[in-house]
Amino acid sequence: MEFIIDTVDLEEIRDAVDHLPIVGVTSNPSIVKKTSPKDFFGHMREIRNRKIIGDERSLHIQVIATEADEIVKEAHKIFEEVDDKVYVKVPTTYEGVKAMKIL
């Protein structure tokens, strides 16, 4: 079994990593909205920072776009702004599957 914490709250992530065998952090638009980081990409880079999850744990970020071409653009922006190790979460809709094939 693997534990992936579903939050972008930095203190919650630090606490979970300190106490549990966390293998990654995942997020979705509603989770991010609750935390409301001022600089989304900066916040995600901070989560990746070695002091929080580092390179040895996975980081999952969900796109908010709904059209295939916009999903693809958003995925590439996530890779550029955070890093190329991010798992980009794409909703399994017709447009999402179309974007997955392109990605």
Residue, then its C-alpha position, 0 to 999 in steps of 0.5 A: m500500500e502507498f500513501i499519497i496525501d491529498t492537500v497542498d497545505l504546506e504544514e499538513i504535508r510536512d506533518a504527514v511526511d514526518h509521521l507517515p510513509i508518504v510517497g507523494v502529494t496530489s491535488n485537484p482544483s477544489i483542494v487548491k482553491k481551499t488553500s488559495p496560494k497566491d502564486f500557484f506555481g511557486h507554491m507547487r515548487e515549494i512542495r517539491n522543495r527538498k525540505i518538503i517532498g523532494d525528488e523521491r516523492s511524486l507530485h500530482i497536479q490536475v489541470i483545470a482546462t476542459e478542451a483537449d488543446e487547452i489541457v495540453k497547453e496547461a500540462h506543458k505549462i505545469f512541466e515548465e513552471v514546476d518540473d518535468k517529474v510532475y504527474v499531470k492529472v487529466p480528467t477522463t472525459y472525451e476531451g481529456v482522453k484526446a489530450m492524453k493521446i496528444l501528451 
